[in-house]
C-alpha cells in the first residue's frame, strides 16, 4: 500500500506540467470539472476523471444540465414519446388520421411543438399517415421514429 502512495505522489509531482490539456478539455463535465476546472497535468486529469465518475455525478449532471454539463434536449422527449406511442398506438392512429384529438395534443406537448407550429405539425402527420402507420402490425418504435422524422422536417 505504501508503494502505491509513493507512486501516486511521484505521478502528481512529475506529471504536473507534462500534460497540456485542462481537466475541462479532457474530462468533460461533472464534479471534476467544477472542482479542478482549468488545471493541467496528467495527475489533475486523472483526478478530474475520477471525480466525474464518483457516485454517478457526471451522469446526473448530463441528465439534469448541472455540474457544467448540457442536458440533451431530445433524449428525454424521445424516451417519453416512445413510451407514449407504445401506450396509445390505436388512439394516436385515429387522431393522426383525423388531424386532431387528445392523443395528438398530448403528442405535440411531449414533442414540445406549440403555437403556430402545432397546426402545421398535425397537418404534416396527417399527410404522412401511411408512412407513420404503413401496416396494421407496425411496431411502436417504428411509429415513434416515423413521427420524429416527420416533425424534424417542419
N, C-alpha and C positions, 0 to 999 in steps of 0.2 A: 504494500500500500504506500509505503514511504517513497518507493521508487516512482510510482505514478504521480505523486505530488511534486516531486523534484522534476520529472519530465514535463509536467504541465506548466510548472513555473518557468522552466527553460524555454518552453514554447512561447509563453507570454513575453518573456524578456527578449528573445531573439527574433521573434516574428513581428514585433510591433511596427516596424517601418518597412518590412519587405513585401507587404501586400497592399496594393494601392486602392482597391475598391472599398468603399464605405459599407457599413452594415446595411444602410438604406438601399444602396445599389445592388448588393449581393444577396441579401437575405429576405427581402420583401417586407411586408407589413407584419405587425404583431408587437408583442411586448419588447422583443429585442430591438426593434426599430425605435420604439418610443423611449426606451431607457438608454440605448447606446447611440443610435442615430448615425451621425457623420464620422464616427471614429473609424480609422483604417487599421489594417493589420489582420493577419490570419487569426490570431487569438481572439480579437474582437468579433470577427466574422463567425467563428465557431461559437463563441458565447452568444452572439445575436441569434444565430440559428437555433441554438439550444433553448434560449428564452422564447423564441417564436413558437416552438413546438410544445412548450410546457403547458400542461393542463388544457390543451386544445385551444389556447388563446388565439392562435392565428386563424384557426377555423371559425372561432367565434367572431373575430374581427372582420373576416371576409363576409360572413353571413349577416352581420349586423351593421357593417360600414363603420366600425370603430377601430381603434388602435392603428390608425394610419392606413387602413385598408379601404378599398372602394367596394361597396356592395354591388354585386352584379344585378342589373335591373331586370333581366329576363329570366333568371334562374327560378326565382320564387313564383313568378307568374306562369311560367311554363309548367312547373310541377302542379300548381293549383289548377291550371287549365286541364292538364291530363287527368287529374282526379275528377274534376267537374264533368268533363266529357264522358269519362267512364261511367259515372253515376247517372248521367242524364242523356244517354245516347238517343233514345226514342223521342223524348220531348224536344231535344235540341234539333233533331232531324225535321220535325214538324215546324218548329219555329224558323229554322233556316229556310225551309221550303216556302213558307208564307212571308218571310221577311220581317217578322216581328213576333213578340211573345216574351213571357217571363224568363224562359231559359236563355233566349238570345240576349235579353237585357243583362242577365247575370254574367253571361259570357263576355259581353262588352266591358263590364265592370272589372272582371278578372284580367282581361287583356288590356285594361287601362285605356280604353277607347271612349272618348266622351265628346260632347259638343257636336260641332258640325261633322266631325269625322265619324261619329256613331252612325248617322244615316247612310253615309257612303259605304261604311264597313258592312252594314246589314245588307245593303243592296249588292255589294260585291260577293258576300257569302251566298246570298240567294242566287245570283247569276252563276255561281260556281258550285251549286248543289251537287251536280253529277260528278264533279271532281272530288268533292269532300266525302260524299257517300256513293262510291262507284258501284257497290253491290250490297245486297242485304246482309251479308256476313262480314262486313268490313270491321276490322279491329279498331278499338277505341283510340289507340295510339296513332294509327294511320289517320284517323279523323282529326285528332289534335294537330298533327303535323300539317295536314292539308289546310286546316283553319289558319294556322300560323303563317303558312305560305301565302294564302290569300290576303291576310291582314298586312303582311310585310310589303305587299305591292300597293297599298293605299297611301 
